[in-house]
Amino acid sequence: MAEPGGTLASRRDVLLERAGHLFAARGFRGVSVHEIGAAAGITGPGIYRHFTSKEALLGAVLVSISERLLAGGRLRRDAAADPASALEALVEFHADFSLDHPELITVQDREFAHLPAEDRHRVRRLQRAYVEIWVEALCAATPGLADDVARTAVHATFGLLNSTPHSAARPALGRAETATLLRRLALGALRAAM
């Protein structure tokens, strides 16, 4: 597996990717360390050179997802010319992430309960920071909008955007059409709060 620039991805990154796919397909409890190792091209016990346990591997997968969303959200917000553009950029980013990585959305949604407490707290902190980027953008685009209304609208929009993994196996529309529709629906939902 190559990273941008042509270098090989680290074994740890390969493990995170393959574990994410397997956890999404069969659930955390439905996958053994031997299967994860085989999918990554190593023996099952070889995982323990990188992670202390299967739970620690799941924690790294979920923390990685949350960090990617937060970093991407900050990047889009900071690059936007104004609050309305920031909101549009956030919607586009999250819609694309959901469509391009449905397995990660599935794992994040379904496997959170299996996390060790420390990882659970870290993921929640990252998720709250990501939500706040959206809440701030929505409030900036809508002066006078109450924070609790904005936060509720943002969570509802995430529900809409994160529903894509459930239909990805049988897409009725092509990728581009689905992305356009999701963006339009998400922006409509946010604007309804304005």
Buried (B, 14 or more C-beta within 10 A) or exposed (E): EEEEEEEEEEBBBBBBBBBBBBBBEEBBEEBEBEBBBBBBEBEBEBBBEBBEEBBBBBBBBBBBBBBBBBEBBEEBBEEBEEBBBBBBBBBBBBBBBBBEBBBBBBBBEBBBEBBBEEBBEBBEEBBEBBBBBBBBBBBBBBEEBEEEBBBEBBEBBBEBBBBBBEEBEEEEEEEEEBBEEBBEBBBEBBBEBB
